[in-house]
């Protein structure tokens, strides 16, 4: 069975968009509030957290899927976000932005490296890792 890897090109396009966004924002713009007391930089750090989660989960799962499969608990998302928010807001804006870029690259690389077998296992689990 052929595995659809169109997500790799889509991720590359979104990475270019993210890099253009980050490169176009100065520190004042990164510190701009958005909503619920989040800033642009904190939102980028928040994205980095979830991207690094993907990297960590895939690392634990292993390249052949023989390790611990990832889990996702919808009810945990809010408290995880709330617990991390003060950390994200404390980060210097430029560091938060660079961390988002680094995390996105790491996550894109990790999902691009998923074997067909691992993609099938992930699909069977309901796309716990969203490539």
C-alpha positions in Angstrom: 0.0 0.0 0.0 1.3 3.4 -1.0 1.5 5.9 1.9 0.3 9.5 1.3 3.2 11.8 2.1 1.7 15.0 0.8 1.8 16.3 4.3 5.6 16.8 3.9 5.1 19.4 1.2 2.3 21.0 3.1 4.5 21.3 6.2 7.3 22.8 4.1 5.0 25.4 2.8 3.7 26.2 6.3 7.3 26.4 7.6 8.1 29.0 5.0 5.0 31.0 6.0 6.0 30.8 9.7 9.6 31.8 9.0 8.3 34.8 6.9 6.0 35.8 9.7 8.7 35.6 12.4 11.3 37.3 10.3 8.9 40.2 9.7 8.1 40.8 13.3 10.2 43.0 15.5 10.3 42.6 19.3 7.6 45.2 19.9 5.2 43.3 17.5 6.1 40.0 19.2 5.2 41.5 22.5 1.8 42.7 21.2 -1.1 41.3 23.2 -3.6 39.1 21.3 -6.3 37.7 23.6 -6.8 36.2 27.0 -3.5 37.9 28.1 -1.5 36.1 25.5 1.1 37.8 23.4 2.2 37.0 19.8 5.5 35.6 21.3 3.7 33.5 23.9 1.5 32.0 21.1 4.6 31.1 19.2 6.1 29.5 22.3 2.8 27.7 22.8 3.1 26.3 19.2 6.7 25.3 20.0 5.5 23.3 23.0 3.1 21.3 21.0 5.6 20.7 18.2 8.2 19.5 20.6 5.5 17.2 22.1 5.3 15.5 18.6 9.1 15.1 18.5 9.1 13.6 22.0 6.2 11.3 21.4 7.7 10.0 18.2 11.1 9.5 19.9 9.4 7.4 22.6 7.3 5.5 20.1 10.4 4.5 18.1 11.0 4.5 14.4 9.3 1.1 14.0 6.5 1.8 16.5 7.7 -0.8 19.0 8.0 1.7 21.8 5.4 3.3 23.9 2.6 4.6 21.6 1.6 8.3 22.2 -1.6 9.2 23.9 -3.8 12.3 23.8 -6.2 13.3 26.5 -8.5 16.1 25.3 -9.4 17.0 28.9 -5.8 17.7 29.7 -5.2 20.2 27.0 -6.7 23.2 28.9 -4.7 22.7 32.1 -1.5 22.0 30.1 -1.9 25.2 28.2 -2.8 27.1 31.5 0.2 25.7 33.3 2.6 26.6 30.5 1.2 30.1 29.8 3.3 31.9 32.5 6.4 30.3 31.2 5.6 31.3 27.6 4.8 34.9 28.7 8.1 35.1 30.6 10.2 34.1 27.6 11.9 37.0 25.8 9.9 37.5 22.6 12.8 36.8 20.2 13.7 33.6 22.0 10.0 32.5 21.9 9.9 33.2 18.1 13.1 31.3 17.4 12.0 28.4 19.6 8.8 28.2 17.5 10.9 28.0 14.3 13.3 25.4 15.8 10.4 23.3 17.1 8.5 23.4 13.8 11.6 22.3 12.0 12.1 19.4 14.4 8.5 18.3 14.3 8.4 18.5 10.5 11.6 16.4 10.3 10.2 13.9 12.8 6.9 13.4 10.9 8.7 13.3 7.5 10.8 10.4 8.8 7.8 8.3 9.9 7.9 5.0 8.1 4.9 3.8 6.2 4.3 1.2 9.0 4.4 3.8 11.7 2.0 6.1 9.7 -0.4 3.1 9.5 -0.1 2.5 13.2 -0.7 6.2 13.9 -3.8 6.1 11.6 -5.1 3.1 13.5 -4.8 5.0 16.7 -6.8 7.9 15.3 -3.9 10.1 14.3 -2.5 10.8 17.7 0.4 12.4 15.8 -1.0 14.7 13.2 1.6 14.8 10.5 
